[in-house]
Structures are given as C-alpha cells and as structure tokens.
C-alpha cells in the first residue's frame, strides 16, 4: 500500500462513485502520492460514465500541461494483442492465454471520443472555453493511455500509437508529468465539466439521509454490474483513422 506523505500539491479527485476495483483504488492512491511528491497539481476524474454514449471512464487526469484519459488494466506483464480482437497474456508455463475482455485499444479509443463529445457540450454552453481548430474536435487535444498496472513487460507486443498509447505505471507517471496534449482550459472550465457530469468531490462525501445509503449502494452496484456485463460483450469496430 502507498505510504502516507504530506501533500505538497493541490490534487483534487472527483468521481461518479468510489472505485469498486481494488486495482483502481490502489492506482488512484499511488498516483496521488506520486504527484504530491513531484509537486504536480492535478484534477483527476475517476470512475464515471460520460454523458455522451455512456462510456465508463476509469480516469481522466488533468494537470496544468497535460490532459490524459487512462484506461486501467490489471493484466499480467507480458501481453500480445492488436487494435482489434482479444489480447493474450503469457502464463507461468510460457503459453499464451486469451483474455476474455473487450479489446483495450478500441475501448480506450471509444472513451476518448466520448470525453471529447462531453468537452464539446461544455464549450457550446460557454463562449470563453478555448476551442480546437476549425473542423477539429477535442479528442485531438487530449491523450489516451492504456495503463497496464502495475507494469508492462518491455517485450509485450501491443498497440502504441498517436491515438492510444500503452504503457506500465512507472512510464505513465513520467508521461503525465511531462507536457503533452492539453486543450488550454482553465480551472473554471474543468469545473464546468465536473458539474455537467454530476461528479462528487472525493474528499468531501455528500451527506446522506439515514437508511438511504444501503439501498442506494445496492442500486449502484446493480447498475455497475449491468453496465460491466454489457460492455464486456460489446464488440467495437475498427477505430476510424484520424489526423494527428
């Protein structure tokens, strides 16, 4: 578990609900610690569904110089896969075993497009929001990464291109800390996105009515299980080619 450190940077987390997967909770705690140690202020949107297309987003990490969607996968380190179809992991005996999940590349690409559409919705409501170049969309101004947590073997054969990168956690931290794609939004513009999505400040849980929490947790758990079931079986077609 990540050790406790004194926060040296303002790191805000907003989520649809607390991460249900242990790997997601560990990733979030570790990322907050690493950003704090590096003195990197950040806004992290976690475990929510986009308003557009209802895509489940693991993390959307925003710093002063970088905005990046993160699709988190706790897979074995050695992986083989492409932009379509299932990926495979190397077992202890050296054989490859197919991972029965949606293709991570198409999943990440679809989430990136949905985030772009949500950003477009915010921009249409506020003329002060910086816009992409004419004829372009916001997905050109953000990055998308498949993060294999905790690490990715360097001999893995997986997609890594200008649309979706694939990397382990240590490489991701360096990638997020460096300048990258960013739409030039202010804190107020990101706050408008958080409000539109109805996300909760993770450090200030909202008060609940007595007796309501358990029932609401059951409903949320049911909806999450239902969405996960259908998204697992969803087969996304090849992503459209986009300009850099």
MORAGI-V826489 format. One record per residue. N is the residue number from 0. OMEGA is omega in degrees with one decimal (999 if undefined). BURIAL is 1 if it has 9 or more other C-alpha atoms within 8 Angstrom, else 0. Layout:
<<N,OMEGA,BURIAL> <N,OMEGA,BURIAL>>
//
This chain:
<<0,-179.8,0> <1,179.4,0> <2,179.6,0> <3,177.1,0> <4,175.8,0> <5,-178.0,0> <6,179.7,0> <7,178.2,0> <8,179.4,1> <9,-178.4,1> <10,-177.5,1> <11,178.5,1> <12,175.5,1> <13,-178.9,1> <14,173.6,1> <15,172.0,1> <16,-179.1,0> <17,179.1,0> <18,-178.7,1> <19,-178.6,0> <20,179.9,0> <21,-178.5,0> <22,179.8,0> <23,178.1,1> <24,178.7,1> <25,178.6,1> <26,-177.2,1> <27,179.6,0> <28,-179.2,1> <29,179.8,1> <30,177.8,1> <31,179.7,1> <32,-177.5,1> <33,176.2,1> <34,179.6,1> <35,-179.7,1> <36,179.6,1> <37,-179.2,0> <38,-177.7,0> <39,174.6,1> <40,-178.1,1> <41,168.0,1> <42,-178.4,1> <43,173.9,1> <44,-171.2,1> <45,169.1,1> <46,179.8,1> <47,176.5,1> <48,178.9,1> <49,174.7,1> <50,177.6,1> <51,174.5,1> <52,177.6,0> <53,176.4,0> <54,178.1,1> <55,-179.9,1> <56,176.7,1> <57,-179.7,1> <58,170.2,1> <59,-171.3,1> <60,-174.9,1> <61,172.5,1> <62,179.7,1> <63,-174.1,0> <64,-175.6,1> <65,174.0,1> <66,-170.5,1> <67,170.8,1> <68,179.4,1> <69,173.4,1> <70,-173.7,1> <71,178.5,1> <72,174.1,0> <73,-179.9,0> <74,170.5,0> <75,-173.5,0> <76,-175.9,1> <77,-174.4,1> <78,174.4,1> <79,179.4,1> <80,-178.5,1> <81,-178.7,1> <82,175.9,1> <83,178.1,1> <84,-176.5,0> <85,172.2,1> <86,178.0,1> <87,178.2,1> <88,179.1,1> <89,178.8,1> <90,179.6,0> <91,179.9,0> <92,177.8,0> <93,-179.7,0> <94,176.9,0> <95,179.3,0> <96,-177.7,0> <97,176.4,0> <98,-174.9,0> <99,178.9,0> <100,175.6,0> <101,178.7,1> <102,-176.1,1> <103,-177.7,1> <104,-179.8,1> <105,177.0,1> <106,179.4,1> <107,180.0,1> <108,-179.9,1> <109,177.9,1> <110,179.1,1> <111,178.5,1> <112,-179.3,1> <113,175.1,1> <114,177.8,1> <115,179.5,1> <116,177.3,1> <117,177.9,1> <118,176.8,1> <119,178.9,1> <120,176.9,0> <121,-178.0,1> <122,179.8,1> <123,-178.8,0> <124,-175.6,0> <125,-177.0,0> <126,-179.5,0> <127,-178.6,0> <128,176.0,1> <129,-176.6,1> <130,172.5,0> <131,179.6,1> <132,179.2,0> <133,-179.6,0> <134,179.6,0> <135,178.9,0> <136,-176.7,1> <137,-178.8,1> <138,177.0,1> <139,-176.0,1> <140,175.9,1> <141,175.8,1> <142,174.6,1> <143,-176.6,1> <144,165.7,1> <145,180.0,1> <146,174.6,1> <147,-171.6,1> <148,7.8,1> <149,-178.6,0> <150,177.5,1> <151,178.2,1> <152,-175.3,1> <153,178.4,0> <154,178.7,0> <155,179.3,1> <156,-176.2,0> <157,-177.2,1> <158,177.0,1> <159,-176.4,0> <160,-174.8,0> <161,178.0,0> <162,179.9,0> <163,175.9,1> <164,173.8,1> <165,-176.5,1> <166,174.8,1> <167,-173.9,1> <168,-177.3,1> <169,178.7,0> <170,-179.6,0> <171,-179.0,1> <172,177.1,1> <173,179.4,0> <174,-179.8,1> <175,-178.7,1> <176,-179.4,1> <177,174.8,0> <178,179.7,0> <179,178.2,1> <180,-179.0,1> <181,-177.7,1> <182,-178.9,1> <183,179.8,0> <184,175.3,1> <185,177.6,0> <186,179.0,0> <187,178.9,0> <188,177.5,1> <189,178.0,1> <190,177.8,0> <191,176.7,1> <192,178.7,1> <193,179.5,1> <194,179.9,0> <195,-178.4,0> <196,179.8,0> <197,-177.3,0> <198,-176.9,1> <199,173.6,1> <200,-175.3,1> <201,-178.8,1> <202,179.2,0> <203,-178.8,0> <204,-177.6,0> <205,176.9,0> <206,178.8,0> <207,178.0,0> <208,178.7,0> <209,177.2,0> <210,-176.4,0> <211,-172.4,0> <212,-177.0,1> <213,-179.8,0> <214,-179.4,0> <215,177.8,0> <216,179.1,0> <217,178.6,0> <218,-179.9,0> <219,178.2,0> <220,178.8,0> <221,-179.2,0> <222,179.3,0> <223,179.5,0> <224,179.9,0> <225,-179.6,0> <226,179.7,0> <227,-179.6,0> <228,-177.3,0> <229,179.4,0> <230,179.0,0> <231,-177.4,0> <232,-178.5,0> <233,176.9,0> <234,-178.3,0> <235,-179.4,0> <236,-179.3,0> <237,179.4,0> <238,179.8,0> <239,179.3,0> <240,179.5,0> <241,175.9,0> <242,175.4,0> <243,999,0>>
//
